[in-house]
Amino acid sequence: MKTERMYPAVQITKKGEISLRSGHPWVYEAEITGIEKPEKLTDGCLTDVLSSKGRYLGTGFYNHHSKIRVRVISNNTNDTFDEAFFERRLRHAWEYRKTVMGEDVSCCRLIFGEADHFPGLTVDRFQDILVTQTLSLGMEQRKQMLFPALFRMLREDGQDIRGIYERNDVAIRKLEGLEEGKGFFPLDGVPTPESTVTEITENGIRYGVDFENGQKTGFFLDQKYNRRAAARLAPGKRVLDCFTHTGSFALNAAQAGAEHVCAVDISADAVQMAESNARRNGLEGRMSFRQADVFDLLPQLAHEPGANFDYIILDPPAFTKSRQTVSSAARGYKEINLRAMKLLPRGGYLATCSCSHFMTEKLFCDMLRSAAFDANVSLRQIEARQQAPDHPILWNVPETNYLKFYLFQVV
């Protein structure tokens, strides 16, 4: 006898069914062919997803504002989506971080959206502050339950957490029918922190993190171990760190024993923060800072006296956030990599990366081969890396696999 389900349901195409059965959690607008109990179907509500033959495929959050109509959170018909269900999910995410991050768990990503089965939710931990970004309506409607539960769970596990700050000042929220904004999330009985700047330690380096005004949630945690890998090549080198942001790659190189590090960013605020971080770590004596557009600077350095770098680090922002702009992004990636390869002496070193999942590994590698050919050099690969494990990759969700990072010797 068929069990009566309490949720409304949508039926989807064969293509959508294949995608869900393979493990991808999204149902797109064009994949929905019918609705059961439409009177119960409201934005943010839980809805079952059925095949064209009525087979149960999963349950997720519905939102008619979004092209992603349903974000599936479970394919188990026995799940009940109460507070205990979400607390178990939070605990699974926390236990995973403790396992894979070890002593680095005090500064890491605690929730990575779909990879932790919290679609559209990001939670970063910066020592005693949690910074969240909520990009789906289903999570937005449940944050009054989720955030206090996360705070309570961490406190009970002996973690000193002072507050939760929301960084919802992102335009993508409008696609979910949500307003933009930022500010501390109110926690009963917990005083609101007075400052939106905190200090973290990563790879032994101290940083000031402005989680109110910094990019994304205030600091890029995904490159944690890539910075450490890049630093191993730095002793005795003259290093050019492009797109330095808070100075993280530059500081790792300087601390590792680089002869000199020049850190470059187009943002005056970023350069100021990088300089402040250098002073915080007593590294300003072997570092210089420059506000410049990297696309203009790299060709200029080829004719600038004394610009003799033997190690260049390229950590640009995502040049593409859609498939429509991949071609132009590839040209941008090629330009900076080609210029860097030409600027380096034979035997010099190059660290290069892309943080856009639309710029796939194949596209990125093809771009690097083309740049090396045009620069008349060969690339000797030292290491190929991805994001840190607190940003886990689900093999059936390609959007979670976004960071490509390579270390080369240019020969």
Secondary structure by P-SEA (a helix, b strand, c coil): cbbbbcbbbbbbcaaaaaaaaaccccccccccccccccccccccbbbbbbcccccccbbbbbbcccccccccccccccccccaaaaaaaaaaaaaaaaaaccccccccccccccccccccbbbbbcccbbbbbbccaaaaacccccaaaaaaaaaaacccccbbbbccccccccccccccccccccccccccccccccccccccbbbbbcccccccccccccaaaaaaaaaccccccbbbbcccccaaaaaaaaaacccbbbbbbccaaaaaaaaaaaaaacccccbbbbbccccccaaaaaacccccccbbbbbcccccccccaaaaaaaaaaaaaaaaaaaccccbbbbbbcccccccaaaaaaaaaaaaaaacccccccccccccccccccccccccccbbbbbbbcc
